[in-house]
Amino acid sequence: MVHKALRFIGQAMQVTGLLVLPLAMAMQLTNSLQRALQVSQMVFMAIFGICMFLIGMILTNVGRE
Protein backbone atom coordinates (compact mmCIF):
# COMPACT_ATOMS: atom_id res chain seq x y z
CA MET A 1 0.00 0.00 0.00
CA VAL A 2 2.76 2.41 0.91
CA HIS A 3 4.65 1.44 -2.24
CA LYS A 4 1.74 2.46 -4.45
CA ALA A 5 1.44 5.80 -2.67
CA LEU A 6 5.15 6.50 -3.03
CA ARG A 7 5.04 5.56 -6.70
CA PHE A 8 2.02 7.81 -7.31
CA ILE A 9 3.55 10.78 -5.47
CA GLY A 10 6.82 10.28 -7.33
CA GLN A 11 5.12 10.22 -10.70
CA ALA A 12 3.09 13.32 -9.84
CA MET A 13 6.27 15.13 -8.83
CA GLN A 14 7.94 14.11 -12.10
CA VAL A 15 5.06 15.50 -14.14
CA THR A 16 5.06 18.70 -12.08
CA GLY A 17 8.80 19.10 -12.58
CA LEU A 18 8.40 18.68 -16.33
CA LEU A 19 5.62 21.28 -16.51
CA VAL A 20 7.25 24.05 -14.44
CA LEU A 21 9.68 25.40 -17.04
CA PRO A 22 7.29 25.45 -20.03
CA LEU A 23 4.71 27.13 -17.79
CA ALA A 24 7.24 29.79 -16.80
CA MET A 25 8.18 30.37 -20.44
CA ALA A 26 4.51 30.67 -21.44
CA MET A 27 3.92 33.14 -18.62
CA GLN A 28 6.92 35.16 -19.82
CA LEU A 29 5.75 35.19 -23.45
CA THR A 30 2.12 36.08 -22.71
CA ASN A 31 3.03 38.59 -19.98
CA SER A 32 0.23 37.13 -17.85
CA LEU A 33 1.80 38.45 -14.64
CA GLN A 34 1.72 42.03 -15.98
CA ARG A 35 5.49 42.14 -15.52
CA ALA A 36 8.46 40.37 -17.02
CA LEU A 37 10.18 37.53 -15.21
CA GLN A 38 13.82 38.21 -14.56
CA VAL A 39 16.53 35.78 -15.64
CA SER A 40 17.23 34.82 -12.02
CA GLN A 41 13.59 33.86 -11.54
CA MET A 42 13.64 31.75 -14.69
CA VAL A 43 16.82 29.99 -13.50
CA PHE A 44 15.21 29.40 -10.10
CA MET A 45 12.14 27.87 -11.76
CA ALA A 46 14.36 25.65 -13.92
CA ILE A 47 16.32 24.42 -10.90
CA PHE A 48 13.07 23.88 -9.01
CA GLY A 49 11.68 21.80 -11.89
CA ILE A 50 14.84 19.70 -12.09
CA CYS A 51 14.81 19.07 -8.34
CA MET A 52 11.11 18.12 -8.41
CA PHE A 53 11.74 15.69 -11.25
CA LEU A 54 14.75 14.08 -9.54
CA ILE A 55 13.01 13.72 -6.18
CA GLY A 56 10.00 12.24 -7.96
CA MET A 57 12.24 9.78 -9.78
CA ILE A 58 13.81 8.71 -6.48
CA LEU A 59 10.38 8.25 -4.85
CA THR A 60 9.16 6.24 -7.84
CA ASN A 61 12.15 3.93 -7.61
CA VAL A 62 11.68 3.52 -3.85
CA GLY A 63 8.00 2.71 -4.43
CA ARG A 64 8.77 -0.24 -6.68
CA GLU A 65 8.04 -3.58 -5.08
N, C-alpha and C positions, 0 to 999 in steps of 0.2 A: 504494500500500500504506500509506504513512504517512498519507494523507488519510483512509482508512477508519478507521485507529486513532484519529486525532484526532477524527473525527466520533463514533466510539463512546464515547470517553472523555468528550467534551463532553456527549453525551446522557445518559450515566450520571451525570455531575455535576449536570445539570439535574434529573434525577429525584431524586437525593439531596437537592438543595437544596429541592425542593418537599415532601419528606417530613419534613424536620427539624422544622419548627414544629408540624405536627399531632402528631408523635411526642412532642414536648416537652409539648404540651397534654394528650395522653392520659396521659403519665406523671404530670403534675400532678394530673389528675382521679382517677386510680386510686391515687395515692400508692404507686406501685410501688417507689420508692426509699426508702420508710420515712421520708421527710422531705419537706417542701414545698420546691419550687423558689422561689427569691427572684425578684423582678421583674428585677433586674439579670441574672440567669442566663437568664431568658426573653428579655430584649432581646438578650443576646449570642447566643443560639441563633437568634433571628430574623435578626440581622445576618449570622451565619454562613451561614444558609440562602440569604439574598439574594446574598451574595458567591459561594457555590457555584454558584447558578443563573446569575449573570452571567458567571462565568469559563467555565462549561460552554457558554453561548451563544456566547461569543467563540471557544472551541475548535471548536465545531460549524461556525461560519461560516468559520474558517480551513481546516477540513477539507474544505470543498466544492471540487470540482474545477472 
